[in-house]
Amino acid sequence: MSGKGSVTRSVRIEKDADERLRNLASQGDTSVNTLVNRALRKFVEWDAYGEKFGFITLPSVILIKLMECLTDEEAKQLGAWAGKNLVKEYITFWFKELTAETLLEGFPKLFAKYGRAFAYEELVEDDRRVIILKHSGGSRWSTFYEEALRTAFRDHLQREIRIDKSENQVVVRLRLYGERIK
């Protein structure tokens, strides 16, 4: 979802917001223009849809504590439910269709970029992908992410993926254009 080119547009900004933007820009050694573009991109890629979809903002420590209240099996069941139901609704709402590309773009890329649930890295080689989700939520979050991704790919795209996980990392290996499950 990266932009192509740019356009010049005049907008009015409230004085206090402009002052804060200037302060943030100088603290971050960047320009006000860069900050405004980041904010607008986040709005058009995330906030506008997230509000309609019902996303809320919570401190990550609350989500980590909530996940710790679950057993490993409950975390796995929650992940399977999310992969079967929530991921499909979310991707279809955002992108209007559920494909391997839109699934990877929406979850995990956008969740990493704007939801800050984990750090996202991807290695692409021909039709092979290795995706790394690095988080600090503990083993139950790894179980949740593993099962959500496995279920989403299997149930909606008829594709098996290989997953390795540790306490704070999930590594997904897949072929985007390989054979589907029979």
Secondary structure, 3 states (H helix, E strand, C coil): CCCCCCCCCCCCCCHHHHHHHHHHHHHCCCCHHHHHHHHHHHHHHHHHHHHHHCCCCCCHHHHHHHHHCCCHHHHHHHHHHHHHHHHHHHHHHHHCCCCHHHHHHHHHHHHHHHHCCCEEEEEEECCEEEEEEECCCCHHHHHHHHHHHHHHHHHHHCCCCEEEEECCEEEEEEECCCCCCC
